[in-house]
Amino acid sequence: MVALFVLDPALLTPAGAPRVAFLYRTLRSLAADLGEHGGALLVRHGDPTRVVPEVVGEAGASVVHVSADFNPYGRARDQAVEKALGALPSGEIPLVRTGSPYAIAPGRVAKADGEPFKVYTPFFRAWKSHGWRDPAPAVAGHVDWHRKLEGVDIPADPPLPSGLTLPEAGEDAARRAWRVYREEQLATYADDRDRPDLDRTSRMSVYLKWGCIHPRTMLADLGADDETFRKEIAWREFYANVVYHWPASAREYFLPQLATMAYASAESTAFIAWQEGRTGYPMVDAGMRQLLAQGWLHNRVRMIVASFLVKDLHIEWMHGARHFMKHLVDGDLASNQHGWQWTAGTGTDAAPYFRVFNPVTQGQKFDPRGDYVRRWVPELAEIEGEAVHEPWTLADPPRDYPGPIVDHKQERQVALARYQQTRG
């Protein structure tokens, strides 16, 4: 057996440093795990359509197994590898898609008429009714490892943004994190999941993204009272299913009519202020600074900052989605792109464009004491309670924190007017 990982420039080049660094750390952990069990990880760099056939020839392999990829690039890459394996001089070598990163592979859950779902709630009911297999059992018996092939060293981590901290990588770390969360915080997830100040979400998204844990492993540990958490796993599978059926939606509008709306330029000081967390709206700025500091962002806050960019600054969703993918360690193409489109009102489900998040009231509701804002916006650390969400209203507002760059009430009306104009 040869355990092969191909460092594909087509994926590495556009990826942000946090994702690349976590990938390399995950590979190091995998290599160490295999070594402890008498195995080895072969790493090579290049185009998989060239590298995989080369390794097959060198190893004298009779079959290639791969976890099925359902993103547009991954599907096209695997088809190209499959074609290359079928044209080898030594004879056709099958490419076997063994499992996938999902509890239920995209494409398997559909409406009664066979059409794919565009709305989450009926998808969830069908997904849950379909069910999923138990987690795969541990490998039993002896594995004969091929040890004579030469690869490349796993690269050193790329330079990370100053102050950025990444979670521990690898399967053991993922299982520990899940065990701790399940034992200590899962019971309160339904009540506390929207509270970034409490930090009660699992943060398992990064481990799911990089295959350190499988969703079936997590689903097997959920009980009847954990339906809210189960639904969040299903959101990940829903968006993967959408991209599988509508691959263009990973880059383009799912609802193309909204692409004609009037938008502001992303080449603006407002966009830079949003990226750096200097909009003057504390809840938005706290979120954007957390993203830069941790490579992760609470889901409620993801919606708040996304709504602010699209509805208050009138900048198209794909610019924000691209910024997220550059900085998120858990940057998953389907979840990220369609999460943005959901908030922008351009994607699936009943999330109308005229739903505009008020960054002040969102902060007051989900960070009622202001603890989240004070953690990430130290300029406001001395302001007590929920007043931190409206520092410009204080008699003596902080001098080192900017005032609001836009008037939310006014920009909301502008957004709605543009929407109505687009609808005709």
NORMOMO-V585122 format. One line per field, one symbol per residue. ss: DSSP state (H for helix, E for strand, C for the rest). phi: phi as a letter, one per 40 degrees, with the letter a starting at -180 (. if undefined). psi: psi as a letter, one per 30 degrees, with the letter a starting at -180 (. if undefined). Layout:
ss = ???
phi = ???
psi = ???
//
This chain:
ss = CCEEEEECHHHHCCCCHHHHHHHHHHHHHHHHHHHHCCCCEEEEECCHHHHHHHHHHHHCCCEEEEEECCCHHHHHHHHHHHHHHHCCCCCCCEEEEEEECCCCCCCCCCCCCCCCCCCHHHHHHHHHHHCCCCCCCCCCCCCCCCCCCCCCCCCCCCCCCCCCCCCCCCHHHHHHHHHHHHHHCHHHHHHHCCCCCCCCCCCCHHHHHCCCCCHHHHHHCCCHHHHHHHHHHHHHHHHHHHHHHCHHHHCCCCCHHHHHCCCECCCCHHHHHHHHCCCCCHHHHHHHHHHHHHCCCCHHHHHHHHHHHHHHCCECHHHHHHHHHHHCCCCCHHHHHHHHHHHHCCCCCCCCCCCCCCHHHHHHHHCCCCHHHHHHCHHHCCCCHHHHHHHHHCCCCCCCCCCCCCCHHHHHHHHHHHHHHHHC
phi = .bcbbbccdcccccccddccccdcccccccccccccbgbabcbbbicdcccccccdcccgcbabbaccbbcdcccccccccdccccbcdchcbcbbcbgacbcbcdgcbacdcgcccbbcdcccccccccgaccdccccbgcbcccbccbbbccccdcdcddgcbbccchcccccccccccccbbdcbddcbccbcccfbccfcdcccdcgcacccccccccbccbcccdccccdccccccccccbdcccbbccbcccccccbccccaccccccccgbcgbdccccccccdccbgaadcdcdcccccccccccgbcdcccccccccbccccbdccccccccdccgbbcgcbcdccbcccccccccbbccgcccccbbccbccccgccccbcccccbccccbccdcacddccccccccccccccg
psi = kkjkkkjjffeeefkleeeeeeeeeeeeeeeeeeefggalkkklkakffeeeeeeeeefhlflkkkkkkgleeeeeeeeeeeeeefgkfflkkkjkjjalglekkkffkllegfklkfkeeeeeeeeeeellllkklkkkakkjkkggkkalkkllklklkkfkkklklleeeeeeeeeeeefffefgeeeffgjfffhglfgfeeeeeggfkkfeeeeffkafgheeeeeeeeeeeeeeeeeefiffffflkejffffflkllkfilfeeeeeefhhffjeeeeeeeeeeeffglkkeeeeeeeeeeeeeefhkkefeeeeeefefkegjkeeeeefeeeeefggblliilegjkkjfeeeeeefiffgeeeeefiffgffklaffffifffleilkfgkllkfljeeefeeeeeeeeeeef.
//
